[in-house]
Amino acid sequence: MQNGHSNIVVLEDKPDQSKWTLKYIAFGRDIEFSWLARNLQPIPNQKIHWRSLEGLPISGAVRFYPRGTSSCLVENVA
């Protein structure tokens, strides 16, 4: 996102949950969305994923594919 900012904070008292905030400008107005998400069980070195508990109905995942000994390809899965 070119004109926006997003923030993800894992809750200290509930590490399986995170607070997401998305801010951007559209049609000359500041827009902000936020939601609480459950961080689902990750697959180590392969995948992290989540789904919203309240706020925007959203879910997503990020997959990691090894590329040599010190790098990886990152795929955002909507």
WOSUL-V608246 format. One record per residue. RES is the residue in one letter. BURIAL is 1 if it has 16 or more other ideal C-beta (glycine too) atoms within 10 Angstrom, else 0. D_CENTER is the distance of its C-alpha to the mean C-alpha in Angstrom with 1 decimal. Layout:
RES&BURIAL&D_CENTER  RES&BURIAL&D_CENTER
//
This chain:
M&0&13.3  Q&0&16.6  N&0&17.5  G&0&14.4  H&0&12.3  S&0&8.8  N&0&8.5  I&0&6.6  V&0&9.6  V&0&10.5  L&0&13.7  E&0&16.8  D&0&18.9  K&0&16.4  P&0&14.3  D&0&13.1  Q&0&11.3  S&1&8.8  K&0&9.4  W&1&7.1  T&0&9.5  L&1&10.1  K&0&13.7  Y&0&15.9  I&0&19.5  A&0&21.0  F&0&24.7  G&0&25.5  R&0&23.5  D&0&20.7  I&0&18.0  E&0&15.3  F&0&13.0  S&0&11.4  W&1&10.6  L&0&10.7  A&1&8.8  R&0&10.5  N&1&9.3  L&0&11.6  Q&0&14.1  P&0&13.0  I&0&15.6  P&0&16.6  N&0&16.5  Q&0&15.4  K&0&12.1  I&0&9.1  H&1&7.9  W&1&7.3  R&0&9.2  S&1&10.1  L&0&13.3  E&0&14.5  G&0&14.0  L&0&12.6  P&0&13.0  I&0&9.8  S&0&8.4  G&0&7.0  A&1&7.6  V&0&8.3  R&0&12.0  F&0&14.3  Y&0&17.9  P&0&20.6  R&0&22.6  G&0&25.5  T&0&25.7  S&0&23.4  S&0&20.7  C&0&18.3  L&0&17.0  V&0&13.2  E&0&12.4  N&0&9.4  V&0&10.4  A&0&10.0
//
